[in-house]
C-alpha cells in the first residue's frame, strides 16, 4: 500500500494510467462473463431457446475465445501496473523520499 501511495505522488509515473487500464479490462471481463451467463440462461429459458445446436456451440466457442482474450489482457494489465508501482516506488525510495 505504501508503494502505491509513493508511486501516485511521483513525477512521471505511469501507475495511474496502468491502474485505469487494469480497471477497464476487469470491467470488460466481468461484462463478458455476464453476457455469457445471460446467453446460456436465454438458450434454455428465453428467446434463444429455438436456435439449433450448431449455432449454440459456435456462439459458446466465440464467447469462450473472448473470455480467454480478456482474461489474458486483464492479467497483463495487472502485471504492468504492479511492475510500474514497484519500479517507481523503488526509484523514489532510492532518491530519499
C-alpha positions as CSV (number, residue, x, y, z in Angstrom):
1,X,0.0,0.0,0.0
2,X,2.9,2.4,0.8
3,X,4.4,1.6,-2.6
4,X,1.2,2.6,-4.3
5,X,1.0,5.9,-2.5
6,X,4.6,6.7,-3.3
7,X,4.0,5.8,-7.0
8,X,1.0,8.1,-7.2
9,X,2.9,11.1,-5.8
10,X,5.9,10.6,-8.0
11,X,6.5,12.8,-11.1
12,X,6.4,11.0,-14.4
13,X,4.7,7.9,-13.0
14,X,2.5,5.9,-15.3
15,X,1.0,3.9,-12.4
16,X,-2.4,5.7,-12.6
17,X,-2.6,5.0,-16.3
18,X,-1.8,1.3,-15.8
19,X,-4.4,1.2,-13.0
20,X,-7.0,2.7,-15.3
21,X,-6.2,0.1,-18.0
22,X,-6.4,-2.7,-15.4
23,X,-9.8,-1.4,-14.2
24,X,-11.1,-1.2,-17.7
25,X,-10.0,-4.7,-18.5
26,X,-11.6,-6.1,-15.3
27,X,-14.9,-4.4,-16.2
28,X,-14.7,-5.8,-19.8
29,X,-14.0,-9.3,-18.4
30,X,-17.0,-9.0,-16.0
31,X,-19.3,-7.8,-18.7
32,X,-18.3,-10.7,-21.0
33,X,-19.0,-13.1,-18.1
34,X,-22.3,-11.5,-17.5
35,X,-23.3,-11.6,-21.2
36,X,-22.1,-15.2,-21.4
37,X,-24.3,-16.2,-18.5
38,X,-27.3,-14.4,-19.8
39,X,-26.9,-16.1,-23.2
40,X,-26.7,-19.5,-21.6
41,X,-29.8,-18.9,-19.5
42,X,-31.6,-17.4,-22.5
43,X,-30.8,-20.5,-24.5
44,X,-32.6,-22.7,-22.0
45,X,-35.4,-20.5,-20.9
46,X,-35.6,-17.4,-23.2
47,X,-35.5,-16.0,-26.7
48,X,-32.6,-18.1,-27.8
49,X,-34.3,-21.4,-26.9
50,X,-35.2,-22.1,-30.5
51,X,-31.7,-21.9,-32.0
52,X,-30.1,-25.1,-33.2
53,X,-27.2,-26.8,-31.6
54,X,-24.6,-25.7,-34.2
55,X,-25.3,-22.1,-33.6
56,X,-25.3,-22.6,-29.9
57,X,-21.9,-24.3,-30.0
58,X,-20.4,-21.7,-32.3
59,X,-21.6,-18.9,-30.0
60,X,-20.2,-20.7,-26.9
61,X,-16.8,-21.0,-28.7
62,X,-16.8,-17.3,-29.6
63,X,-17.7,-16.3,-26.1
64,X,-15.0,-18.6,-24.8
65,X,-12.4,-17.0,-27.0
66,X,-13.5,-13.5,-25.9
67,X,-13.3,-14.6,-22.3
68,X,-9.8,-16.0,-22.7
69,X,-8.7,-12.9,-24.5
70,X,-10.0,-10.5,-22.0
71,X,-8.8,-12.6,-19.0
72,X,-5.3,-12.5,-20.5
73,X,-5.5,-8.8,-21.1
74,X,-6.6,-8.2,-17.5
75,X,-3.8,-10.4,-16.2
76,X,-1.2,-8.5,-18.3
77,X,-2.6,-5.1,-17.2
78,X,-2.3,-6.2,-13.6
79,X,1.3,-7.2,-14.2
80,X,2.2,-3.9,-15.8
81,X,0.5,-2.0,-13.1
82,X,2.3,-3.8,-10.3
83,X,5.6,-3.6,-12.1
84,X,5.2,0.2,-12.6
85,X,4.3,0.7,-9.0
86,X,7.3,-1.2,-7.7
87,X,9.8,0.3,-10.1
88,X,8.6,3.9,-9.3
89,X,8.5,3.3,-5.6
90,X,12.0,1.8,-5.6
91,X,13.2,4.8,-7.6
92,X,11.6,7.3,-5.3
93,X,12.9,5.5,-2.2
94,X,16.4,5.4,-3.6
95,X,16.2,9.2,-4.1
96,X,15.2,9.6,-0.4
97,X,11.5,10.4,-0.3
